[in-house]
């Protein structure tokens, strides 16, 4: 059996879903945010492959004045993922930055996510060195991951790297460097949803956020 490890760039996937539209009415895909990432990962497997681990990379939103429920929704989702077997969560962080409006000259605060691509690169290389996988599937279109993909192919020619592009996302660099690529389709997302109610090991109930129903 070929061993498969899956690496999910949480923000790249989220913003791909957020920008995707369905049909002529322009409806977006919030109904697919409540993702069972393990089940989704299993759908990439071939009969001679086994899923060893799913690594999910994100950073917790700390400040969202334009959307007060955003922090709660993300925290609920991360807690839900934490109940899944063979899933590990790797967190980066946000840094506050002062920016200047190019039109009016006024300054404002914004927040920039840090460490996701670094964490993915580190785990890819250490997992390859520790011989965790035969095939790595990276769910992202971040071209900054081209370096570690090229390095794995150079150092470990017996291992393969496949890119799964989120909706509305693409990277020509990754496409050229990887051993193969696929696109995350709507039918895979539809078939990979968490239950609307999840009971944690401590008995606490988690509910799908109302905005995602």
C-alpha positions as CSV (number, residue, x, y, z in Angstrom):
1,X,0.0,0.0,0.0
2,X,1.2,3.5,-0.8
3,X,1.1,5.8,2.2
4,X,-0.5,9.2,1.7
5,X,-0.2,12.4,3.8
6,X,-2.4,15.4,3.1
7,X,-1.4,19.0,3.8
8,X,-4.2,21.6,3.8
9,X,-3.6,25.3,3.5
10,X,-6.7,26.4,5.5
11,X,-6.8,30.0,4.3
12,X,-6.1,29.2,0.7
13,X,-9.0,26.7,0.7
14,X,-11.3,29.0,2.6
15,X,-10.8,32.0,0.3
16,X,-11.2,29.7,-2.7
17,X,-14.5,28.6,-1.4
18,X,-15.4,32.2,-0.5
19,X,-14.7,33.5,-4.0
20,X,-16.4,30.6,-5.9
21,X,-19.9,31.3,-7.3
22,X,-22.6,28.9,-8.2
23,X,-24.6,29.4,-11.3
24,X,-26.1,32.6,-12.7
25,X,-27.4,33.9,-9.4
26,X,-23.8,34.2,-8.1
27,X,-24.4,32.3,-4.9
28,X,-21.2,31.6,-3.0
29,X,-20.2,28.3,-1.4
30,X,-20.6,28.9,2.4
31,X,-22.5,25.7,2.7
32,X,-19.3,23.8,2.1
33,X,-17.2,25.5,4.8
34,X,-18.2,22.9,7.4
35,X,-15.8,20.4,5.9
36,X,-14.8,17.0,7.1
37,X,-11.2,17.3,5.9
38,X,-10.4,13.7,6.6
39,X,-13.3,12.4,4.5
40,X,-12.4,14.9,1.8
41,X,-8.8,13.6,1.9
42,X,-9.9,10.0,1.6
43,X,-11.7,10.8,-1.6
44,X,-8.4,11.5,-3.3
45,X,-7.1,8.0,-2.5
46,X,-6.8,5.2,-5.0
47,X,-7.5,1.5,-4.0
48,X,-3.9,0.8,-3.3
49,X,-3.4,3.8,-1.0
50,X,-3.9,4.4,2.7
51,X,-4.3,7.7,4.5
52,X,-1.7,8.2,7.1
53,X,-2.2,11.7,8.4
54,X,-4.0,14.9,7.5
55,X,-2.3,18.2,8.6
56,X,-4.4,21.3,8.6
57,X,-2.7,24.7,8.7
58,X,-4.4,27.9,9.8
59,X,-4.2,30.9,12.1
60,X,-6.9,32.0,14.5
61,X,-8.6,35.2,13.7
62,X,-8.4,37.5,16.7
63,X,-10.1,40.7,15.4
64,X,-12.9,41.0,12.9
65,X,-14.9,44.2,13.5
66,X,-16.6,43.9,10.2
67,X,-17.9,40.4,11.0
68,X,-18.4,39.8,14.8
69,X,-19.3,36.2,14.3
70,X,-16.2,35.3,12.4
71,X,-14.0,34.4,15.4
72,X,-16.6,32.2,16.9
73,X,-17.3,30.4,13.6
74,X,-13.6,29.7,13.0
75,X,-13.0,28.5,16.6
76,X,-16.0,26.2,16.3
77,X,-14.7,24.7,13.1
78,X,-11.2,24.1,14.5
79,X,-12.7,22.4,17.5
80,X,-14.8,20.2,15.2
81,X,-11.7,19.3,13.2
82,X,-9.9,18.3,16.5
83,X,-12.4,15.5,16.9
84,X,-11.4,13.8,13.7
85,X,-9.0,10.8,13.8
86,X,-5.6,11.2,12.1
87,X,-6.0,15.0,11.8
88,X,-3.5,17.4,13.3
89,X,-3.9,21.2,13.4
90,X,-0.9,23.5,13.0
91,X,-1.5,27.2,13.9
92,X,0.3,30.3,12.7
93,X,-0.6,33.8,13.9
94,X,-1.7,37.2,12.7
95,X,0.4,40.3,13.1
96,X,-1.0,43.9,13.2
97,X,0.3,46.3,10.6
98,X,-0.3,50.0,10.0
99,X,-1.2,50.7,6.4
100,X,-1.7,53.9,4.5
101,X,-4.5,54.6,2.1
102,X,-3.1,55.5,-1.3
103,X,-6.0,57.8,-2.1
104,X,-6.7,59.8,1.1
105,X,-3.4,59.3,2.9
106,X,-5.0,58.2,6.2
107,X,-3.5,55.3,8.1
108,X,-5.4,52.2,9.3
109,X,-4.7,48.9,11.0
110,X,-4.8,45.6,9.1
111,X,-3.9,42.1,10.1
112,X,-1.6,39.8,8.1
113,X,-1.4,36.0,8.5
114,X,2.0,34.5,9.2
115,X,3.7,31.1,9.3
116,X,1.2,29.0,7.3
117,X,3.5,28.5,4.3
118,X,6.5,28.1,6.5
119,X,4.7,25.5,8.7
120,X,3.6,23.5,5.6
121,X,7.1,23.6,4.1
122,X,8.7,22.4,7.4
123,X,6.2,19.6,7.9
124,X,6.5,18.4,4.3
125,X,10.3,18.2,4.6
126,X,10.4,16.6,8.0
127,X,7.7,14.1,7.1
128,X,9.6,13.2,4.0
129,X,12.8,12.8,6.0
130,X,11.0,10.7,8.6
131,X,9.5,8.6,5.8
132,X,5.9,9.3,6.8
133,X,4.5,9.2,3.3
134,X,5.0,7.8,-0.2
135,X,2.7,10.5,-1.7
136,X,2.1,14.0,-0.3
137,X,-1.1,15.7,-1.4
138,X,-1.0,19.5,-0.9
139,X,-4.3,21.3,-1.0
140,X,-3.2,24.8,-1.9
141,X,-2.3,27.1,-4.8
142,X,0.3,29.1,-2.9
143,X,3.3,29.5,-5.2
144,X,5.6,30.0,-2.2
145,X,5.4,26.2,-1.7
146,X,7.2,25.6,-5.0
147,X,10.6,25.5,-3.1
148,X,9.8,22.7,-0.7
149,X,8.0,20.7,-3.5
150,X,11.1,21.0,-5.7
151,X,13.3,20.0,-2.8
152,X,11.3,16.9,-1.9
153,X,11.4,15.8,-5.5
154,X,15.2,16.4,-5.7
155,X,16.1,14.7,-2.3
156,X,13.5,11.9,-2.3
157,X,13.0,10.8,-5.9
158,X,10.9,7.8,-4.7
159,X,8.3,10.0,-3.2
160,X,5.6,11.9,-5.2
161,X,3.9,15.2,-4.6
162,X,0.4,16.0,-5.9
163,X,-1.3,19.4,-5.8
164,X,-5.0,19.7,-5.2
165,X,-6.1,23.2,-6.2
166,X,-9.0,24.7,-4.2
167,X,-11.9,26.3,-6.2
168,X,-10.9,29.4,-8.2
169,X,-7.2,28.9,-7.3
170,X,-4.3,27.9,-9.5
171,X,-0.5,28.1,-9.6
172,X,1.4,27.4,-12.8
173,X,4.7,27.0,-10.8
174,X,3.2,24.3,-8.6
175,X,1.5,22.6,-11.5
176,X,4.9,22.3,-13.3
177,X,6.9,21.1,-10.3
178,X,4.5,18.5,-8.9
179,X,4.1,14.9,-10.1
180,X,0.5,15.6,-10.8
181,X,-2.4,17.9,-9.9
182,X,-6.2,17.7,-9.5
183,X,-8.9,20.3,-8.8
184,X,-11.2,20.2,-5.8
185,X,-14.6,19.8,-7.2
186,X,-18.0,20.6,-5.9
187,X,-19.1,17.0,-5.7
188,X,-16.2,16.2,-3.4
189,X,-17.0,19.1,-1.1
190,X,-20.7,18.1,-1.0
191,X,-19.8,14.6,0.0
192,X,-17.3,15.6,2.7
193,X,-19.4,17.6,5.2
194,X,-19.3,17.2,8.9
195,X,-22.5,16.3,10.8
196,X,-24.5,19.3,11.8
197,X,-24.0,18.4,15.5
198,X,-20.8,17.0,16.9
199,X,-20.3,15.7,20.4
200,X,-16.8,16.2,21.8
201,X,-15.2,13.6,24.1
202,X,-15.9,16.0,27.0
203,X,-19.6,15.9,26.1
204,X,-19.8,19.4,24.8
205,X,-21.9,19.9,21.6
206,X,-20.7,21.7,18.6
207,X,-23.2,23.0,16.0
208,X,-22.6,24.1,12.5
209,X,-22.6,27.9,12.4
210,X,-26.0,29.3,11.3
211,X,-24.3,31.3,8.5
212,X,-22.9,28.2,7.0
213,X,-26.2,26.2,6.8
